[in-house]
């Protein structure tokens, strides 16, 4: 038995994040928002990755799987 991975469309991401399309893809390019996967012509996001970003958007890094810890001064 396989568990289906829940995904979100670009429209759902835009609605949930309150970002417009250009800033959304700018944040993806910077690695500060999860990267989408391609499904045909559509971009889809992992709901789990997006939720992780929602919990701590300032410290999210798409390439490491964990929030970035701030450096102590």
Legacy VTK file of the C-alpha trace (Angstrom):
# vtk DataFile Version 3.0
C-alpha trace
ASCII
DATASET POLYDATA
POINTS 73 float
0.000 0.000 0.000
1.450 3.371 -0.959
0.563 6.657 0.641
-0.222 9.406 -1.834
1.859 12.547 -1.436
-0.414 15.567 -1.191
0.383 18.348 -3.616
-0.700 21.934 -4.150
-1.145 23.782 -7.416
0.412 27.171 -8.139
-3.018 28.737 -7.642
-3.283 27.200 -4.165
0.249 28.324 -3.259
-0.485 31.879 -4.410
-3.678 31.945 -2.347
-2.141 30.442 0.795
1.045 32.514 0.706
-0.543 35.836 -0.355
2.318 36.231 -2.853
1.813 37.196 -6.469
3.293 35.063 -9.247
6.582 36.958 -9.820
7.603 37.147 -6.128
6.656 33.479 -5.719
9.064 32.310 -8.426
11.722 34.802 -7.268
11.665 33.184 -3.824
11.854 29.725 -5.416
14.921 30.843 -7.419
16.573 32.150 -4.236
15.914 28.852 -2.473
13.777 30.496 0.202
10.583 28.778 -0.947
10.167 25.084 -1.806
10.833 24.158 -5.419
7.883 22.885 -7.432
7.813 19.660 -9.406
6.549 19.494 -12.964
3.391 17.534 -13.719
2.870 17.960 -17.424
2.895 21.724 -17.922
1.799 22.476 -14.372
3.976 23.224 -11.366
2.979 21.422 -8.187
4.374 21.751 -4.673
4.632 19.213 -1.904
2.105 20.220 0.728
4.478 19.057 3.483
7.339 21.241 2.149
5.025 24.226 1.788
3.720 23.774 5.344
7.322 23.618 6.602
7.945 26.949 4.852
4.779 28.425 6.393
5.995 27.622 9.909
9.283 29.489 9.493
9.577 31.342 6.163
12.507 33.528 7.257
14.743 30.542 8.019
13.606 28.101 5.311
16.228 26.738 2.904
14.982 24.510 0.105
18.327 22.750 -0.321
18.894 21.521 3.218
15.536 20.204 4.423
15.806 21.999 7.761
15.428 25.635 8.816
18.695 27.588 8.888
19.892 28.498 12.374
20.767 32.151 12.891
24.402 32.794 13.734
25.062 33.866 17.313
26.803 37.220 17.654
LINES 1 74
73 0 1 2 3 4 5 6 7 8 9 10 11 12 13 14 15 16 17 18 19 20 21 22 23 24 25 26 27 28 29 30 31 32 33 34 35 36 37 38 39 40 41 42 43 44 45 46 47 48 49 50 51 52 53 54 55 56 57 58 59 60 61 62 63 64 65 66 67 68 69 70 71 72
